[in-house]
Amino acid sequence: MTTAVASTAGRARPASSPRTPGRAVAAAATALVAWQALRLARALARDVVAHRRAAAVLGRAWTRIAIPESPHWLRVHARVGGRADADAPPVVLVHGYGVSGRYFVPLAARLAGTVRVLAPDLPGHGRSDPAPAPLSVPAMAGALAAWMHACGLRGAVLVGQSMGAQIATELAVREPGLVAGLVLVGPTVDPSARSATELMARAALTALAERPLLDVCVAWDYVRAGPRLIVREMRHMLAHRVEALLPSLTTLGRPVRVLRGAHDHIAPHAWTEAVAADAGAERTIVVPRGAHAAQYTAPELVAQAVLAVVGEVQDAARDAVEPAPTAAAALRV
């Protein structure tokens, strides 16, 4: 009995295996991923709440238009806000490649307190009817013109984002009576990236700096538009040379602002500076927190630029109406 007890007591306990460096790294990486996922979820939740509040300020409108050189009639959906003011020009927000007017909601809500604002979904995008075939940039400008005529809009300030800047510029040159001023946000296409591969690489890098809900909205709009439109519209966008049209804006004498987000790799600073110079704008306005869709990330800053153009249009209209002083009046002064 004594011997058994002694042998049991002398037995060494198995040593606990030390934690390997690989396990520690894996645990730290898991914790980091979980923390980032939590941050992303919280940011997404904040974005959803803010988007819903902004959307509540806006209404919806449907307009039937005829596509130029086609027998087809289409219903065009638009988000609308504010009220018509005889003194202030309406503001039309023109969306970019593959998406809808949804990502203009934060900007439209801020503008609605001051001006009449409209954000149409161009044919084949968002809730609007598709055209028989995806439209080229000039054809989309024609569809936008048809919609503006149907809505009774003239002398509007157009805010074009990304490919929307190409469409807005095309329309301003083709039908200058419809456009009184332009705001170009992240205009495309930078000639140094005129290929789908290069453009998509830049877009992927830029997406990391966008708001989480924006990435979700863009992905949903792409799915809704369908692969046929996404592929064909990319070709149309890359084929369109907006730089050839920009000098015409200077000739027209319309006020122009060019903006880009500080983290926008799709529209780099050198390119937007060239756009600003050719279009007669003083310089590129850089939005510090913005990426490609600066109007979504920092709507308050973009709204300031838009309202500055609205103010210039109003001043020009007043100067055109006020009679010049007569010689007799000048002598009395």
C-alpha positions in Angstrom: 0.0 0.0 0.0 2.8 2.4 0.9 4.7 1.5 -2.3 1.6 2.3 -4.5 1.1 5.7 -2.9 4.8 6.6 -3.4 4.7 5.6 -7.1 1.6 7.7 -7.6 3.0 10.8 -5.9 6.2 10.5 -7.9 4.4 10.7 -11.2 5.1 14.0 -13.1 2.0 16.0 -14.2 1.8 16.6 -18.0 3.1 20.1 -18.8 0.6 22.4 -20.4 1.5 23.0 -24.1 2.7 26.6 -24.6 0.7 28.8 -26.9 2.4 28.9 -30.3 3.0 32.3 -32.1 0.7 31.1 -35.0 -2.2 30.7 -32.7 -1.7 34.1 -31.1 -1.5 35.8 -34.5 -4.7 34.0 -35.6 -6.5 35.1 -32.5 -5.4 38.7 -33.0 -6.4 38.6 -36.7 -9.8 37.2 -35.8 -10.4 39.9 -33.2 -9.3 42.6 -35.7 -11.7 41.3 -38.3 -14.5 41.1 -35.8 -13.8 44.7 -34.7 -13.8 46.0 -38.2 -17.0 44.1 -39.0 -18.6 45.7 -36.0 -17.5 49.2 -37.1 -18.8 48.5 -40.7 -22.1 47.3 -39.3 -22.5 50.4 -37.2 -21.5 52.7 -40.1 -24.0 51.0 -42.3 -26.7 51.4 -39.7 -26.0 55.1 -39.4 -26.0 55.5 -43.2 -29.4 53.7 -43.5 -31.0 56.0 -40.9 -29.5 59.1 -42.5 -30.6 58.0 -46.0 -34.2 57.3 -44.8 -34.4 60.7 -43.2 -33.2 62.4 -46.4 -35.5 60.4 -48.6 -38.5 61.4 -46.5 -38.0 65.0 -47.7 -38.3 64.0 -51.3 -41.3 62.8 -53.4 -41.5 60.8 -56.7 -42.7 61.7 -60.1 -43.2 59.8 -63.4 -43.0 61.3 -66.8 -43.6 59.8 -70.2 -41.0 60.6 -72.9 -40.3 59.6 -76.5 -36.8 58.5 -77.2 -35.4 60.6 -80.1 -35.5 58.8 -83.5 -37.5 55.9 -82.0 -41.3 55.2 -81.8 -41.0 54.0 -78.2 -42.5 55.9 -75.3 -40.8 55.4 -71.9 -41.8 56.1 -68.3 -39.0 58.0 -66.5 -38.9 58.0 -62.7 -37.5 60.9 -60.8 -37.0 61.9 -57.1 -38.2 65.5 -56.6 -38.1 68.0 -53.9 -38.4 71.7 -53.1 -40.8 74.0 -54.8 -40.6 76.1 -58.0 -39.3 79.6 -57.5 -39.6 82.1 -60.3 -36.2 83.6 -59.3 -34.1 80.4 -58.7 -33.3 78.0 -61.6 -34.3 74.3 -61.0 -31.5 71.9 -60.3 -31.3 68.6 -62.2 -29.0 65.8 -60.8 -27.6 63.5 -63.5 -26.4 60.2 -62.3 -23.5 58.2 -63.6 -22.6 54.8 -65.1 -25.1 51.9 -64.3 -26.6 53.5 -61.2 -29.8 55.5 -60.5 -30.7 58.8 -58.9 -30.8 57.0 -55.5 -27.2 58.1 -54.5 -28.3 61.8 -55.0 -30.8 61.5 -52.1 -28.6 63.2 -49.4 -27.7 66.1 -51.8 -31.2 66.5 -53.1 -32.6 66.7 -49.5 -30.2 69.5 -48.7 -31.0 71.4 -51.9 -34.7 71.0 -51.5 -34.9 73.6 -48.7 -33.6 76.3 -51.2 -34.4 75.3 -54.8 -36.5 72.9 -56.8 -34.5 69.8 -57.3 -35.0 66.7 -59.5 -33.0 63.5 -59.8 -34.2 61.4 -62.8 -33.4 57.8 -63.4 -32.3 57.7 -67.0 -33.8 55.1 -69.3 -32.7 51.6 -68.3 -31.6 52.7 -64.8 -33.3 52.5 -61.5 -37.1 52.5 -61.8 -37.3 53.9 -65.3 -38.3 51.9 -68.3 -35.4 50.5 -70.4 -34.8 51.7 -73.9 -34.9 49.0 -76.7 -31.0 49.0 -76.5 -28.6 50.7 -74.0 -28.2 54.3 -75.0 -24.9 56.0 -76.0 -23.9 59.2 -74.1 -25.3 61.5 -76.8 -28.5 59.5 -76.9 -28.8 59.7 -73.1 -28.4 63.5 -73.4 -31.2 63.4 -75.9 -33.4 61.4 -73.5 -32.6 63.8 -70.7 -33.5 66.7 -73.0 -36.8 65.0 -73.8 -37.6 64.5 -70.1 -36.7 68.2 -69.3 -39.0 69.4 -72.1 -41.8 67.2 -70.8 -41.3 68.6 -67.3 -41.2 72.2 -68.5 -37.7 72.7 -67.4 -35.5 75.3 -69.0 -32.4 77.2 -67.8 -31.6 74.6 -65.2 -28.4 74.0 -63.3 -27.2 70.5 -64.1 -25.1 68.5 -61.6 -23.5 65.6 -63.4 -21.6 63.0 -61.5 -19.1 60.6 -63.2 -20.6 59.7 -66.6 -23.4 62.1 -65.7 -20.8 64.9 -66.2 -20.4 63.6 -69.8 -24.2 63.6 -70.3 -24.6 67.0 -68.8 -21.8 68.5 -70.9 -23.2 66.9 -74.0 -26.7 68.4 -73.3 -25.3 71.9 -72.5 -23.6 72.0 -75.9 -26.5 70.5 -77.9 -29.3 72.5 -76.2 -27.9 75.5 -74.4 -31.3 76.9 -73.7 -32.0 74.0 -71.2 -28.8 74.6 -69.2 -27.9 77.7 -67.3 -25.0 76.3 -65.3 -23.0 73.1 -64.7 -21.5 71.3 -61.7 -19.3 68.4 -62.7 -18.5 66.0 -59.9 -15.8 63.4 -60.5 -16.1 63.8 -64.3 -15.1 60.9 -66.5 -13.2 59.6 -68.5 -9.6 60.4 -67.7 -7.7 59.8 -71.0 -4.9 58.0 -69.1 -7.4 55.3 -68.1 -9.5 54.8 -71.2 -9.9 51.1 -70.8 -12.4 49.0 -68.8 -9.6 47.2 -67.0 -7.8 50.3 -65.8 -11.1 52.0 -64.9 -12.4 49.0 -62.9 -9.1 48.8 -61.0 -9.4 52.5 -60.1 -13.0 52.0 -59.1 -12.2 49.1 -56.8 -9.5 51.2 -55.0 -11.9 54.1 -54.7 -14.7 52.0 -53.3 -12.7 51.4 -50.2 -13.1 55.1 -49.3 -16.9 55.3 -50.1 -19.6 55.1 -47.5 -20.8 51.5 -46.8 -24.4 52.1 -47.9 -23.2 53.7 -51.1 -21.4 50.5 -52.1 -24.6 48.6 -51.4 -26.7 51.0 -53.4 -24.3 50.9 -56.4 -24.2 47.1 -56.3 -28.0 46.8 -56.2 -28.3 49.3 -59.1 -25.9 47.3 -61.2 -27.8 44.1 -60.6 -31.1 45.9 -61.4 -29.6 47.3 -64.7 -28.4 43.9 -65.8 -25.2 42.7 -67.5 -26.3 43.8 -71.0 -26.6 47.5 -70.0 -23.5 47.4 -67.8 -21.3 46.0 -70.6 -22.7 48.2 -73.4 -22.8 51.4 -71.3 -19.1 50.9 -70.3 -18.2 50.9 -74.0 -20.3 54.0 -74.7 -18.8 55.8 -71.7 -15.2 55.0 -72.8 -15.9 55.9 -76.4 -17.3 59.4 -75.6 -14.7 62.2 -75.6 -16.0 64.8 -73.2 -12.7 66.7 -73.5 -13.6 67.7 -77.1 -16.8 69.4 -75.8 -15.4 71.3 -72.8 -14.1 74.4 -74.7 -17.6 75.0 -76.0 -18.7 75.6 -72.4 -16.4 78.5 -72.2 -17.9 79.9 -75.5 -21.4 79.6 -74.0 -20.4 81.5 -71.0 -22.2 79.3 -68.5 -20.9 79.2 -64.9 -19.1 75.9 -64.2 -17.8 74.2 -61.1 -15.6 71.1 -61.1 -15.4 69.0 -58.0 -13.6 65.8 -57.0 -13.2 63.8 -53.8 -9.8 63.8 -52.2 -9.8 59.9 -52.4 -11.2 59.7 -55.9 -8.8 57.5 -58.1 -11.3 57.4 -61.0 -11.0 61.2 -61.5 -7.5 62.2 -60.4 -6.6 65.7 -59.7 -4.5 66.3 -62.9 -7.5 65.3 -65.0 -10.1 67.4 -63.2 -7.7 70.4 -63.3 -7.6 70.0 -67.1 -11.4 69.7 -67.2 -11.7 72.9 -65.1 -9.3 74.8 -67.3 -11.0 73.8 -70.6 -14.5 74.4 -69.2 -13.7 77.9 -67.9 -13.9 77.0 -64.2 -11.3 78.6 -62.0 -10.0 75.4 -60.4 -11.0 72.0 -59.1 -12.8 72.1 -55.7 -11.5 69.2 -53.7 -13.9 67.6 -51.2 -11.6 66.5 -48.3 -13.7 63.5 -47.1 -15.0 62.6 -50.5 -14.2 59.7 -52.9 -15.7 59.4 -56.4 -19.3 60.0 -55.2 -18.4 63.1 -53.2 -22.1 64.2 -53.3 -22.9 61.2 -51.1 -20.0 61.4 -48.7 -20.1 65.2 -48.2 -23.4 66.5 -49.5 -23.2 69.7 -47.6 -20.0 70.8 -49.3 -21.3 69.8 -52.8 -24.6 71.7 -52.0 -22.6 74.8 -51.3 -20.9 74.6 -54.8 -24.3 74.0 -56.5 -25.9 76.9 -54.7 -23.0 79.1 -55.7 -23.8 78.4 -59.3 -27.5 79.0 -58.7 -26.6 82.4 -57.3 -24.5 83.2 -60.3 -27.3 82.3 -62.6 -29.7 84.4 -60.6 -27.3 87.4 -60.7 -26.9 87.1 -64.5 -30.7 86.9 -65.0 -31.2 90.1 -62.9 -28.5 91.9 -64.9 -30.2 90.9 -68.1 -33.6 92.3 -67.0 -32.4 95.5 -65.4 -32.3 98.4 -68.0 -29.0 100.1 -68.6 -29.0 103.7 -67.2 -29.8 106.4 -69.8 -27.4 109.2 -70.5 -29.7 111.7 -68.8 -29.8 109.6 -65.7 -26.1 109.2 -65.7 -25.7 113.0 -65.9 -28.1 113.5 -62.9 -26.0 111.1 -60.9 
